[in-house]
């Protein structure tokens, strides 16, 4: 746990350099993060991003790693018996649709 916290601090303290070395333009990262531009630059200057914000930024600038992590988590869930059958997924999707749009056809 200590190592993870130290890594988090290191990333948080060097986020400006990480973003400058990213293959993505800052404008794109800001847009995809959902943080307003002034707030984003203030947080970057002050090194005050929340852990969830840093995670979102990491997923934006490292999409391959994010996808691989998601696939690994899905594989672990499947191995641990955490999954849904297609009829269950359809029922959940239908309930979400009805909650959002009612019974109307879109």
GUZAMI-395921 format. One record per residue: residue number from 1; residue in one letter; x, y, z of N, C-alpha, C, CB in turn. Coordinates in steps of 0.02 Angstrom, whole numbers, plus 32768, in hexadecimal, padded with zeros to 4 digits. Glycine has a CB too. Layout:
BEGIN
<atom num="NUM" residuo="A" n_xx="X" n_yy="Y" n_zz="Z" ca_xx="X" ca_yy="Y" ca_zz="Z" c_xx="X" c_yy="Y" c_zz="Z" cb_xx="X" cb_yy="Y" cb_zz="Z"/>
...
REM end
This chain:
BEGIN
<atom num="1" residuo="X" n_xx="8029" n_yy="7FC5" n_zz="8000" ca_xx="8000" ca_yy="8000" ca_zz="8000" c_xx="802C" c_yy="803F" c_zz="8000" cb_xx="7FD1" cb_yy="8000" cb_zz="803C"/>
<atom num="2" residuo="X" n_xx="8062" n_yy="803D" n_zz="8024" ca_xx="808F" ca_yy="8077" ca_zz="8027" c_xx="80AA" c_yy="8087" c_zz="7FE2" cb_xx="80C9" cb_yy="8069" cb_zz="8058"/>
<atom num="3" residuo="X" n_xx="80BD" n_yy="8054" n_zz="7FBC" ca_xx="80D7" ca_yy="805E" ca_zz="7F79" c_xx="80A4" c_yy="8080" c_zz="7F4C" cb_xx="80ED" cb_yy="801B" cb_zz="7F5B"/>
<atom num="4" residuo="X" n_xx="8065" n_yy="806A" n_zz="7F50" ca_xx="8031" ca_yy="8088" ca_zz="7F28" c_xx="8027" c_yy="80D2" c_zz="7F39" cb_xx="7FEF" cb_yy="8062" cb_zz="7F31"/>
<atom num="5" residuo="X" n_xx="8029" n_yy="80E2" n_zz="7F79" ca_xx="8020" ca_yy="8127" ca_zz="7F8E" c_xx="805B" c_yy="8152" c_zz="7F76" cb_xx="801A" cb_yy="812C" cb_zz="7FDB"/>
<atom num="6" residuo="X" n_xx="8097" n_yy="8137" n_zz="7F7B" ca_xx="80D2" ca_yy="815B" ca_zz="7F63" c_xx="80CD" c_yy="8167" c_zz="7F18" cb_xx="8113" cb_yy="8135" cb_zz="7F74"/>
<atom num="7" residuo="X" n_xx="80B6" n_yy="8135" n_zz="7EF3" ca_xx="80AE" ca_yy="813C" ca_zz="7EAA" c_xx="8079" c_yy="8171" c_zz="7E9A" cb_xx="809A" cb_yy="80F9" cb_zz="7E8B"/>
<atom num="8" residuo="X" n_xx="8042" n_yy="8171" n_zz="7EC1" ca_xx="800E" ca_yy="81A3" ca_zz="7EB7" c_xx="802A" c_yy="81E9" c_zz="7EC2" cb_xx="7FD3" cb_yy="8196" cb_zz="7EE7"/>
<atom num="9" residuo="X" n_xx="8050" n_yy="81F2" n_zz="7EF6" ca_xx="806F" ca_yy="8234" ca_zz="7F05" c_xx="809E" c_yy="8248" c_zz="7ECC" cb_xx="8095" cb_yy="8232" cb_zz="7F49"/>
<atom num="10" residuo="X" n_xx="80C5" n_yy="8219" n_zz="7EB5" ca_xx="80F4" ca_yy="8227" ca_zz="7E7E" c_xx="80CF" c_yy="823D" c_zz="7E3F" cb_xx="811F" cb_yy="81E9" cb_zz="7E6F"/>
<atom num="11" residuo="X" n_xx="809B" n_yy="8219" n_zz="7E2E" ca_xx="8073" ca_yy="822B" ca_zz="7DF3" c_xx="8052" c_yy="826E" c_zz="7DFD" cb_xx="803E" cb_yy="81F5" cb_zz="7DE5"/>
<atom num="12" residuo="X" n_xx="8034" n_yy="8279" n_zz="7E36" ca_xx="8013" ca_yy="82B8" ca_zz="7E45" c_xx="8043" c_yy="82F3" c_zz="7E40" cb_xx="7FF3" cb_yy="82B6" cb_zz="7E8A"/>
<atom num="13" residuo="X" n_xx="807F" n_yy="82EB" n_zz="7E59" ca_xx="80B1" ca_yy="8320" ca_zz="7E57" c_xx="80CF" c_yy="832C" c_zz="7E12" cb_xx="80E9" cb_yy="8311" cb_zz="7E88"/>
<atom num="14" residuo="X" n_xx="80CA" n_yy="82FB" n_zz="7DE6" ca_xx="80E8" ca_yy="8303" ca_zz="7DA4" c_xx="80B4" c_yy="8303" c_zz="7D6C" cb_xx="811A" cb_yy="82CD" cb_zz="7D97"/>
<atom num="15" residuo="X" n_xx="8075" n_yy="830F" n_zz="7D7D" ca_xx="803F" ca_yy="830C" ca_zz="7D4B" c_xx="804A" c_yy="833D" c_zz="7D12" cb_xx="7FFC" cb_yy="8318" cb_zz="7D6B"/>
<atom num="16" residuo="X" n_xx="8066" n_yy="8378" n_zz="7D20" ca_xx="8071" ca_yy="83A9" ca_zz="7CEB" c_xx="80A2" c_yy="838E" c_zz="7CB7" cb_xx="808B" cb_yy="83EA" cb_zz="7D08"/>
<atom num="17" residuo="X" n_xx="80D8" n_yy="836E" n_zz="7CCC" ca_xx="8109" ca_yy="8351" ca_zz="7C9E" c_xx="80EB" c_yy="8315" c_zz="7C79" cb_xx="8148" cb_yy="833B" cb_zz="7CC4"/>
<atom num="18" residuo="X" n_xx="80C4" n_yy="82ED" n_zz="7C9C" ca_xx="80A3" ca_yy="82B3" ca_zz="7C7D" c_xx="8076" c_yy="82CB" c_zz="7C44" cb_xx="807A" cb_yy="828B" cb_zz="7CB1"/>
<atom num="19" residuo="X" n_xx="804F" n_yy="8300" n_zz="7C50" ca_xx="8022" ca_yy="8319" ca_zz="7C1D" c_xx="8048" c_yy="8339" c_zz="7BE3" cb_xx="7FF2" cb_yy="834B" cb_zz="7C3C"/>
<atom num="20" residuo="X" n_xx="807E" n_yy="835C" n_zz="7BF2" ca_xx="80A6" ca_yy="837B" ca_zz="7BBC" c_xx="80C4" c_yy="8346" c_zz="7B8F" cb_xx="80DD" cb_yy="83A6" cb_zz="7BDA"/>
<atom num="21" residuo="X" n_xx="80D5" n_yy="830C" n_zz="7BAA" ca_xx="80F3" ca_yy="82D6" ca_zz="7B83" c_xx="80C0" c_yy="82A7" c_zz="7B64" cb_xx="8122" cb_yy="82AE" cb_zz="7BAF"/>
<atom num="22" residuo="X" n_xx="8081" n_yy="82B5" n_zz="7B70" ca_xx="804B" ca_yy="828C" ca_zz="7B55" c_xx="8045" c_yy="8297" c_zz="7B09" cb_xx="8008" cb_yy="829B" cb_zz="7B78"/>
<atom num="23" residuo="X" n_xx="8031" n_yy="8264" n_zz="7AE4" ca_xx="8027" ca_yy="826E" ca_zz="7A9C" c_xx="7FE8" c_yy="8297" c_zz="7A8C" cb_xx="8023" cb_yy="822B" cb_zz="7A79"/>
<atom num="24" residuo="X" n_xx="7FC0" n_yy="82A5" n_zz="7ABF" ca_xx="7F81" ca_yy="82C9" ca_zz="7AB4" c_xx="7F8A" c_yy="8313" c_zz="7AC3" cb_xx="7F4A" cb_yy="82AC" cb_zz="7ADF"/>
<atom num="25" residuo="X" n_xx="7F63" n_yy="833C" n_zz="7AA0" ca_xx="7F64" ca_yy="8384" ca_zz="7AAD" c_xx="7F40" c_yy="8392" c_zz="7AEE" cb_xx="7F43" cb_yy="83AC" cb_zz="7A72"/>
<atom num="26" residuo="X" n_xx="7F57" n_yy="83C5" n_zz="7B10" ca_xx="7F3B" ca_yy="83D7" ca_zz="7B51" c_xx="7EF0" c_yy="83E5" c_zz="7B4B" cb_xx="7F5F" cb_yy="8414" cb_zz="7B6F"/>
<atom num="27" residuo="X" n_xx="7EDC" n_yy="8407" n_zz="7B16" ca_xx="7E96" ca_yy="8418" ca_zz="7B0B" c_xx="7E6A" c_yy="83D9" c_zz="7B0A" cb_xx="7E8D" cb_yy="8440" cb_zz="7ACA"/>
<atom num="28" residuo="X" n_xx="7E83" n_yy="83A5" n_zz="7AE9" ca_xx="7E5F" ca_yy="8365" ca_zz="7AE5" c_xx="7E58" c_yy="8346" c_zz="7B2A" cb_xx="7E82" cb_yy="8335" cb_zz="7AB5"/>
<atom num="29" residuo="X" n_xx="7E8F" n_yy="8345" n_zz="7B4F" ca_xx="7E8F" ca_yy="8327" ca_zz="7B92" c_xx="7E5E" c_yy="834C" c_zz="7BC0" cb_xx="7ED6" cb_yy="8329" cb_zz="7BB1"/>
<atom num="30" residuo="X" n_xx="7E60" n_yy="838E" n_zz="7BBC" ca_xx="7E33" ca_yy="83B7" ca_zz="7BE6" c_xx="7DEA" c_yy="83A8" c_zz="7BD4" cb_xx="7E41" cb_yy="8402" cb_zz="7BDD"/>
<atom num="31" residuo="X" n_xx="7DDC" n_yy="83A7" n_zz="7B92" ca_xx="7D97" ca_yy="839B" ca_zz="7B7B" c_xx="7D7E" c_yy="8357" c_zz="7B93" cb_xx="7D94" cb_yy="839F" cb_zz="7B2F"/>
<atom num="32" residuo="X" n_xx="7DA7" n_yy="8323" n_zz="7B8A" ca_xx="7D93" ca_yy="82DF" ca_zz="7B9D" c_xx="7D8F" c_yy="82D5" c_zz="7BE8" cb_xx="7DC2" cb_yy="82AD" cb_zz="7B7F"/>
<atom num="33" residuo="X" n_xx="7DB5" n_yy="82FD" n_zz="7C0E" ca_xx="7DB5" ca_yy="82F5" ca_zz="7C57" c_xx="7D74" c_yy="830F" c_zz="7C76" cb_xx="7DF0" cb_yy="8319" cb_zz="7C75"/>
<atom num="34" residuo="X" n_xx="7D54" n_yy="833E" n_zz="7C54" ca_xx="7D16" ca_yy="835B" ca_zz="7C6F" c_xx="7D23" c_yy="8392" c_zz="7CA2" cb_xx="7CED" cb_yy="8326" cb_zz="7C8E"/>
<atom num="35" residuo="X" n_xx="7D62" n_yy="83A7" n_zz="7CA8" ca_xx="7D75" ca_yy="83DC" ca_zz="7CD7" c_xx="7D7B" c_yy="841C" c_zz="7CAE" cb_xx="7DB8" cb_yy="83CC" cb_zz="7CFD"/>
<atom num="36" residuo="X" n_xx="7D60" n_yy="8453" n_zz="7CC7" ca_xx="7D64" ca_yy="8492" ca_zz="7CA1" c_xx="7DAE" c_yy="84A5" c_zz="7C99" cb_xx="7D3D" cb_yy="84CB" cb_zz="7CC5"/>
<atom num="37" residuo="X" n_xx="7DBD" n_yy="84C8" n_zz="7C63" ca_xx="7E02" ca_yy="84DA" ca_zz="7C54" c_xx="7E24" c_yy="8501" c_zz="7C8C" cb_xx="7E05" cb_yy="8501" cb_zz="7C14"/>
<atom num="38" residuo="X" n_xx="7E04" n_yy="8536" n_zz="7CA6" ca_xx="7E26" ca_yy="855B" ca_zz="7CDD" c_xx="7E32" c_yy="852F" c_zz="7D1A" cb_xx="7DFC" cb_yy="8597" cb_zz="7CF1"/>
<atom num="39" residuo="X" n_xx="7E02" n_yy="8505" n_zz="7D2C" ca_xx="7E0A" ca_yy="84D9" ca_zz="7D65" c_xx="7E40" c_yy="84A6" c_zz="7D59" cb_xx="7DC7" cb_yy="84B6" cb_zz="7D75"/>
<atom num="40" residuo="X" n_xx="7E42" n_yy="848B" n_zz="7D1C" ca_xx="7E75" ca_yy="845A" ca_zz="7D0A" c_xx="7EBB" c_yy="8477" c_zz="7D12" cb_xx="7E6B" cb_yy="8442" cb_zz="7CC2"/>
<atom num="41" residuo="X" n_xx="7EC7" n_yy="84B2" n_zz="7CF7" ca_xx="7F09" ca_yy="84D0" ca_zz="7CFB" c_xx="7F1A" c_yy="84E4" c_zz="7D43" cb_xx="7F0D" cb_yy="850D" cb_zz="7CCE"/>
<atom num="42" residuo="X" n_xx="7EE8" n_yy="84FA" n_zz="7D69" ca_xx="7EF5" ca_yy="850A" ca_zz="7DAF" c_xx="7F09" c_yy="84CB" c_zz="7DD6" cb_xx="7EB7" cb_yy="852A" cb_zz="7DD0"/>
<atom num="43" residuo="X" n_xx="7EE4" n_yy="8495" n_zz="7DCB" ca_xx="7EF3" ca_yy="8457" ca_zz="7DEE" c_xx="7F38" c_yy="843C" c_zz="7DD9" cb_xx="7EBD" cb_yy="8422" cb_zz="7DDF"/>
<atom num="44" residuo="X" n_xx="7F49" n_yy="8444" n_zz="7D99" ca_xx="7F89" ca_yy="842D" ca_zz="7D82" c_xx="7FC2" c_yy="8456" c_zz="7DA1" cb_xx="7F8D" cb_yy="8431" cb_zz="7D35"/>
<atom num="45" residuo="X" n_xx="7FB8" n_yy="8497" n_zz="7DA5" ca_xx="7FEB" ca_yy="84C3" ca_zz="7DC2" c_xx="7FF4" c_yy="84B5" c_zz="7E0D" cb_xx="7FD8" cb_yy="850D" cb_zz="7DB8"/>
<atom num="46" residuo="X" n_xx="7FBC" n_yy="84AC" n_zz="7E2F" ca_xx="7FBE" ca_yy="84A0" ca_zz="7E77" c_xx="7FC9" c_yy="8456" c_zz="7E89" cb_xx="7F7D" cb_yy="84B8" cb_zz="7E97"/>
<atom num="47" residuo="X" n_xx="7FC7" n_yy="842B" n_zz="7E56" ca_xx="7FCE" ca_yy="83E3" ca_zz="7E60" c_xx="7F98" c_yy="83CA" c_zz="7E90" cb_xx="8015" cb_yy="83D1" cb_zz="7E7A"/>
<atom num="48" residuo="X" n_xx="7F5A" n_yy="83DC" n_zz="7E81" ca_xx="7F22" ca_yy="83CE" ca_zz="7EAD" c_xx="7EEB" c_yy="83A5" c_zz="7E8C" cb_xx="7F05" cb_yy="840E" cb_zz="7EC8"/>
<atom num="49" residuo="X" n_xx="7EFD" n_yy="837A" n_zz="7E5C" ca_xx="7ECA" ca_yy="834F" ca_zz="7E3E" c_xx="7EB4" c_yy="831B" c_zz="7E71" cb_xx="7EE5" cb_yy="832D" cb_zz="7DFE"/>
<atom num="50" residuo="X" n_xx="7E74" n_yy="830C" n_zz="7E71" ca_xx="7E5A" ca_yy="82D6" ca_zz="7E9A" c_xx="7E70" c_yy="8293" c_zz="7E7C" cb_xx="7E0C" cb_yy="82D9" cb_zz="7E9F"/>
<atom num="51" residuo="X" n_xx="7E74" n_yy="825F" n_zz="7EA4" ca_xx="7E88" ca_yy="821E" ca_zz="7E89" c_xx="7E5C" c_yy="8208" c_zz="7E4E" cb_xx="7E86" cb_yy="81EA" cb_zz="7EC0"/>
<atom num="52" residuo="X" n_xx="7E1B" n_yy="8214" n_zz="7E53" ca_xx="7DED" ca_yy="8202" ca_zz="7E1D" c_xx="7DFC" c_yy="8229" c_zz="7DDD" cb_xx="7DA5" cb_yy="820D" cb_zz="7E32"/>
<atom num="53" residuo="X" n_xx="7E10" n_yy="8268" n_zz="7DE5" ca_xx="7E22" ca_yy="8291" ca_zz="7DAB" c_xx="7E62" c_yy="8278" c_zz="7D8A" cb_xx="7E29" cb_yy="82DB" cb_zz="7DC0"/>
<atom num="54" residuo="X" n_xx="7E93" n_yy="8265" n_zz="7DB3" ca_xx="7ED1" ca_yy="824A" ca_zz="7D98" c_xx="7EC4" c_yy="8208" c_zz="7D74" cb_xx="7F04" cb_yy="823F" cb_zz="7DD0"/>
<atom num="55" residuo="X" n_xx="7E97" n_yy="81E0" n_zz="7D8E" ca_xx="7E85" ca_yy="81A2" ca_zz="7D6D" c_xx="7E66" c_yy="81B0" c_zz="7D29" cb_xx="7E55" cb_yy="8179" cb_zz="7D99"/>
<atom num="56" residuo="X" n_xx="7E37" n_yy="81DF" n_zz="7D26" ca_xx="7E17" ca_yy="81F2" ca_zz="7CE7" c_xx="7E4B" c_yy="820A" c_zz="7CB5" cb_xx="7DE2" cb_yy="8228" cb_zz="7CF3"/>
<atom num="57" residuo="X" n_xx="7E7A" n_yy="8234" n_zz="7CCB" ca_xx="7EAE" ca_yy="824D" ca_zz="7C9F" c_xx="7EDA" c_yy="8214" c_zz="7C86" cb_xx="7EDA" cb_yy="8282" cb_zz="7CC4"/>
<atom num="58" residuo="X" n_xx="7EEB" n_yy="81E6" n_zz="7CB2" ca_xx="7F13" ca_yy="81AC" ca_zz="7C9E" c_xx="7EEF" c_yy="8182" c_zz="7C6A" cb_xx="7F24" cb_yy="8180" cb_zz="7CDB"/>
<atom num="59" residuo="X" n_xx="7EAE" n_yy="8179" n_zz="7C72" ca_xx="7E87" ca_yy="8153" ca_zz="7C41" c_xx="7E85" c_yy="8176" c_zz="7BFE" cb_xx="7E40" cb_yy="8148" cb_zz="7C5B"/>
<atom num="60" residuo="X" n_xx="7E88" n_yy="81B8" n_zz="7BFE" ca_xx="7E88" ca_yy="81DF" ca_zz="7BC0" c_xx="7ECC" c_yy="81DA" c_zz="7B9D" cb_xx="7E77" cb_yy="8229" cb_zz="7BCE"/>
<atom num="61" residuo="X" n_xx="7F02" n_yy="81E1" n_zz="7BC2" ca_xx="7F44" ca_yy="81E3" ca_zz="7BA1" c_xx="7F62" c_yy="819E" c_zz="7B97" cb_xx="7F73" cb_yy="820E" cb_zz="7BCA"/>
<atom num="62" residuo="X" n_xx="7F45" n_yy="816B" n_zz="7BB6" ca_xx="7F5D" ca_yy="8126" ca_zz="7BAD" c_xx="7F21" c_yy="80F8" c_zz="7B9F" cb_xx="7F83" cb_yy="810E" cb_zz="7BEC"/>
<atom num="63" residuo="X" n_xx="7EFE" n_yy="8104" n_zz="7B67" ca_xx="7EC2" ca_yy="80DC" ca_zz="7B5A" c_xx="7ECF" c_yy="8091" c_zz="7B53" cb_xx="7EA1" cb_yy="80F5" cb_zz="7B1B"/>
<atom num="64" residuo="X" n_xx="7F09" n_yy="807E" n_zz="7B39" ca_xx="7F18" ca_yy="8037" ca_zz="7B31" c_xx="7F1C" c_yy="8015" c_zz="7B76" cb_xx="7F59" cb_yy="802D" cb_zz="7B0A"/>
<atom num="65" residuo="X" n_xx="7F3F" n_yy="8035" n_zz="7BA4" ca_xx="7F46" ca_yy="8019" ca_zz="7BE7" c_xx="7F02" c_yy="8016" c_zz="7C0A" cb_xx="7F77" cb_yy="8043" cb_zz="7C11"/>
<atom num="66" residuo="X" n_xx="7ED9" n_yy="8049" n_zz="7BFF" ca_xx="7E97" ca_yy="804A" ca_zz="7C1D" c_xx="7E6D" c_yy="8010" c_zz="7C02" cb_xx="7E74" cb_yy="808D" cb_zz="7C0E"/>
<atom num="67" residuo="X" n_xx="7E70" n_yy="8005" n_zz="7BC1" ca_xx="7E4A" ca_yy="7FCD" ca_zz="7BA3" c_xx="7E63" c_yy="7F8A" c_zz="7BBD" cb_xx="7E4F" cb_yy="7FD0" cb_zz="7B56"/>
<atom num="68" residuo="X" n_xx="7EA5" n_yy="7F81" n_zz="7BBF" ca_xx="7EC1" ca_yy="7F43" ca_zz="7BD8" c_xx="7EAD" c_yy="7F36" c_zz="7C20" cb_xx="7F0C" cb_yy="7F43" cb_zz="7BD1"/>
<atom num="69" residuo="X" n_xx="7EAE" n_yy="7F6B" n_zz="7C49" ca_xx="7E9A" ca_yy="7F65" ca_zz="7C8F" c_xx="7E51" c_yy="7F4F" c_zz="7C93" cb_xx="7EA5" cb_yy="7FA7" cb_zz="7CB4"/>
<atom num="70" residuo="X" n_xx="7E26" n_yy="7F6D" n_zz="7C6A" ca_xx="7DDF" ca_yy="7F5B" ca_zz="7C6A" c_xx="7DD6" c_yy="7F12" c_zz="7C56" cb_xx="7DB8" cb_yy="7F89" cb_zz="7C3A"/>
<atom num="71" residuo="X" n_xx="7DFB" n_yy="7EFC" n_zz="7C24" ca_xx="7DF6" ca_yy="7EB6" ca_zz="7C0E" c_xx="7E0E" c_yy="7E86" c_zz="7C44" cb_xx="7E1F" cb_yy="7EAB" cb_zz="7BCD"/>
<atom num="72" residuo="X" n_xx="7E44" n_yy="7E98" n_zz="7C66" ca_xx="7E5C" ca_yy="7E6E" ca_zz="7C9D" c_xx="7E29" c_yy="7E6A" c_zz="7CD5" cb_xx="7E9F" cb_yy="7E8A" cb_zz="7CB9"/>
<atom num="73" residuo="X" n_xx="7E0A" n_yy="7EA2" n_zz="7CE6" ca_xx="7DD7" ca_yy="7EA3" ca_zz="7D1A" c_xx="7D9B" c_yy="7E78" c_zz="7D05" cb_xx="7DC0" cb_yy="7EEB" cb_zz="7D29"/>
<atom num="74" residuo="X" n_xx="7D88" n_yy="7E7D" n_zz="7CC5" ca_xx="7D50" ca_yy="7E54" ca_zz="7CAC" c_xx="7D61" c_yy="7E0A" c_zz="7CAF" cb_xx="7D3D" cb_yy="7E68" cb_zz="7C64"/>
<atom num="75" residuo="X" n_xx="7D9E" n_yy="7DF9" n_zz="7C9D" ca_xx="7DB4" ca_yy="7DB4" ca_zz="7CA0" c_xx="7DB3" c_yy="7D9A" c_zz="7CE8" cb_xx="7DFA" cb_yy="7DAC" cb_zz="7C81"/>
<atom num="76" residuo="X" n_xx="7DCC" n_yy="7DC2" n_zz="7D16" ca_xx="7DCB" ca_yy="7DAF" ca_zz="7D5D" c_xx="7D84" c_yy="7DA6" c_zz="7D76" cb_xx="7DF0" cb_yy="7DE3" cb_zz="7D88"/>
<atom num="77" residuo="X" n_xx="7D57" n_yy="7DD4" n_zz="7D63" ca_xx="7D11" ca_yy="7DCE" ca_zz="7D77" c_xx="7CF4" c_yy="7D8C" c_zz="7D5D" cb_xx="7CE8" cb_yy="7E09" cb_zz="7D5D"/>
<atom num="78" residuo="X" n_xx="7D02" n_yy="7D7D" n_zz="7D1E" ca_xx="7CE7" ca_yy="7D3F" ca_zz="7D00" c_xx="7D01" c_yy="7D02" c_zz="7D25" cb_xx="7CFA" cb_yy="7D3B" cb_zz="7CB6"/>
<atom num="79" residuo="X" n_xx="7D43" n_yy="7D02" n_zz="7D33" ca_xx="7D61" ca_yy="7CC9" ca_zz="7D57" c_xx="7D44" c_yy="7CC2" c_zz="7D9D" cb_xx="7DAC" cb_yy="7CD1" cb_zz="7D5C"/>
<atom num="80" residuo="X" n_xx="7D2E" n_yy="7CFA" n_zz="7DBB" ca_xx="7D11" ca_yy="7CF8" ca_zz="7DFE" c_xx="7CC5" c_yy="7CF1" c_zz="7DFD" cb_xx="7D24" cb_yy="7D37" cb_zz="7E24"/>
<atom num="81" residuo="X" n_xx="7CAA" n_yy="7CE4" n_zz="7DC2" ca_xx="7C62" ca_yy="7CD8" ca_zz="7DBD" c_xx="7C38" c_yy="7D17" c_zz="7DBE" cb_xx="7C4C" cb_yy="7CAC" cb_zz="7DF3"/>
<atom num="82" residuo="X" n_xx="7C57" n_yy="7D50" n_zz="7DB2" ca_xx="7C32" ca_yy="7D8F" ca_zz="7DB2" c_xx="7C25" c_yy="7DA2" c_zz="7D69" cb_xx="7C5A" cb_yy="7DC8" cb_zz="7DD7"/>
<atom num="83" residuo="X" n_xx="7BEB" n_yy="7D90" n_zz="7D50" ca_xx="7BD9" ca_yy="7DA0" ca_zz="7D0C" c_xx="7B8D" c_yy="7D9B" c_zz="7D05" cb_xx="7BFC" cb_yy="7D70" cb_zz="7CD9"/>
<atom num="84" residuo="X" n_xx="7B74" n_yy="7DB5" n_zz="7CCC" ca_xx="7B2C" ca_yy="7DB3" ca_zz="7CBD" c_xx="7B21" c_yy="7D8D" c_zz="7C7D" cb_xx="7B10" cb_yy="7DFA" cb_zz="7CB8"/>
<atom num="85" residuo="X" n_xx="7AEA" n_yy="7D69" n_zz="7C79" ca_xx="7AD6" ca_yy="7D49" ca_zz="7C3B" c_xx="7AB4" c_yy="7D7E" c_zz="7C10" cb_xx="7AA6" cb_yy="7D0C" cb_zz="7C48"/>
<atom num="86" residuo="X" n_xx="7AAF" n_yy="7D71" n_zz="7BCF" ca_xx="7A95" ca_yy="7DA3" ca_zz="7BA1" c_xx="7A4E" c_yy="7DB9" c_zz="7BB1" cb_xx="7A98" cb_yy="7D89" cb_zz="7B5A"/>
<atom num="87" residuo="X" n_xx="7A24" n_yy="7D8B" n_zz="7BC9" ca_xx="79DF" ca_yy="7D9E" ca_zz="7BD9" c_xx="79DE" c_yy="7DCD" c_zz="7C16" cb_xx="79B4" cb_yy="7D60" cb_zz="7BE7"/>
<atom num="88" residuo="X" n_xx="7A0D" n_yy="7DC4" n_zz="7C45" ca_xx="7A11" ca_yy="7DF1" ca_zz="7C7E" c_xx="7A28" c_yy="7E37" c_zz="7C69" cb_xx="7A42" cb_yy="7DD5" cb_zz="7CB3"/>
<atom num="89" residuo="X" n_xx="7A58" n_yy="7E3A" n_zz="7C3B" ca_xx="7A71" ca_yy="7E79" ca_zz="7C21" c_xx="7A39" c_yy="7E9E" c_zz="7BFD" cb_xx="7AAD" cb_yy="7E6E" cb_zz="7BF3"/>
<atom num="90" residuo="X" n_xx="7A13" n_yy="7E7A" n_zz="7BD5" ca_xx="79DB" ca_yy="7E99" ca_zz="7BB1" c_xx="79A7" c_yy="7EB4" c_zz="7BE1" cb_xx="79BB" cb_yy="7E66" cb_zz="7B81"/>
<atom num="91" residuo="X" n_xx="7998" n_yy="7E90" n_zz="7C16" ca_xx="7967" ca_yy="7EA7" ca_zz="7C48" c_xx="7980" c_yy="7EE6" c_zz="7C6B" cb_xx="7959" cb_yy="7E6F" cb_zz="7C7B"/>
<atom num="92" residuo="X" n_xx="79C0" n_yy="7EE7" n_zz="7C7F" ca_xx="79DD" ca_yy="7F21" ca_zz="7CA0" c_xx="79DC" c_yy="7F5D" c_zz="7C71" cb_xx="7A25" cb_yy="7F13" cb_zz="7CB7"/>
<atom num="93" residuo="X" n_xx="79EE" n_yy="7F52" n_zz="7C31" ca_xx="79EE" ca_yy="7F88" ca_zz="7C00" c_xx="79A7" c_yy="7FA3" c_zz="7BF5" cb_xx="7A0B" cb_yy="7F6F" cb_zz="7BBD"/>
<atom num="94" residuo="X" n_xx="7978" n_yy="7F77" n_zz="7BF1" ca_xx="7932" ca_yy="7F8C" ca_zz="7BE8" c_xx="791A" c_yy="7FB5" c_zz="7C23" cb_xx="7904" cb_yy="7F4E" cb_zz="7BDE"/>
<atom num="95" residuo="X" n_xx="792A" n_yy="7FA0" n_zz="7C5F" ca_xx="7917" ca_yy="7FC6" ca_zz="7C9B" c_xx="7936" c_yy="800B" c_zz="7C9C" cb_xx="792A" cb_yy="7F9F" cb_zz="7CDB"/>
<atom num="96" residuo="X" n_xx="7975" n_yy="800F" n_zz="7C89" ca_xx="7997" ca_yy="8050" ca_zz="7C86" c_xx="7976" c_yy="807D" c_zz="7C51" cb_xx="79E2" cb_yy="8047" cb_zz="7C75"/>
<atom num="97" residuo="X" n_xx="7966" n_yy="8060" n_zz="7C18" ca_xx="7945" ca_yy="8085" ca_zz="7BE3" c_xx="7902" c_yy="80A1" c_zz="7BFA" cb_xx="793C" cb_yy="8059" cb_zz="7BA4"/>
<atom num="98" residuo="X" n_xx="78DA" n_yy="8076" n_zz="7C19" ca_xx="7898" ca_yy="808B" ca_zz="7C30" c_xx="789E" c_yy="80C1" c_zz="7C66" cb_xx="7870" cb_yy="804E" cb_zz="7C4B"/>
<atom num="99" residuo="X" n_xx="78CE" n_yy="80B9" n_zz="7C93" ca_xx="78D9" ca_yy="80EC" ca_zz="7CC7" c_xx="78ED" c_yy="812F" c_zz="7CA9" cb_xx="790E" cb_yy="80D5" cb_zz="7CF8"/>
<atom num="100" residuo="X" n_xx="7912" n_yy="812D" n_zz="7C71" ca_xx="7929" ca_yy="816B" ca_zz="7C53" c_xx="78F6" c_yy="8189" c_zz="7C23" cb_xx="796A" cb_yy="815E" cb_zz="7C2D"/>
<atom num="101" residuo="X" n_xx="78D6" n_yy="815F" n_zz="7BFA" ca_xx="78A9" ca_yy="8178" ca_zz="7BC6" c_xx="7860" c_yy="8165" c_zz="7BCF" cb_xx="78C0" cb_yy="815F" cb_zz="7B84"/>
<atom num="102" residuo="X" n_xx="7850" n_yy="813E" n_zz="7C00" ca_xx="780C" ca_yy="8127" ca_zz="7C08" c_xx="77FE" c_yy="80EF" c_zz="7BD6" cb_xx="77D9" cb_yy="8161" cb_zz="7BFF"/>
<atom num="103" residuo="X" n_xx="77C0" n_yy="80E3" n_zz="7BC6" ca_xx="77AE" ca_yy="80AD" ca_zz="7B98" c_xx="77AD" c_yy="80C4" c_zz="7B4F" cb_xx="776A" cb_yy="8091" cb_zz="7BAB"/>
<atom num="104" residuo="X" n_xx="77C0" n_yy="8100" n_zz="7B41" ca_xx="77BD" ca_yy="8118" ca_zz="7AFD" c_xx="77F5" c_yy="80F9" c_zz="7AD2" cb_xx="77C2" cb_yy="8165" cb_zz="7AFC"/>
<atom num="105" residuo="X" n_xx="77E7" n_yy="80F3" n_zz="7A93" ca_xx="7818" ca_yy="80D7" ca_zz="7A64" c_xx="7842" c_yy="8111" c_zz="7A4A" cb_xx="77F5" cb_yy="80B0" cb_zz="7A2A"/>
<atom num="106" residuo="X" n_xx="7883" n_yy="8108" n_zz="7A4C" ca_xx="78B0" ca_yy="813D" ca_zz="7A35" c_xx="78CD" c_yy="812B" c_zz="79F1" cb_xx="78E9" cb_yy="8149" cb_zz="7A67"/>
REM end
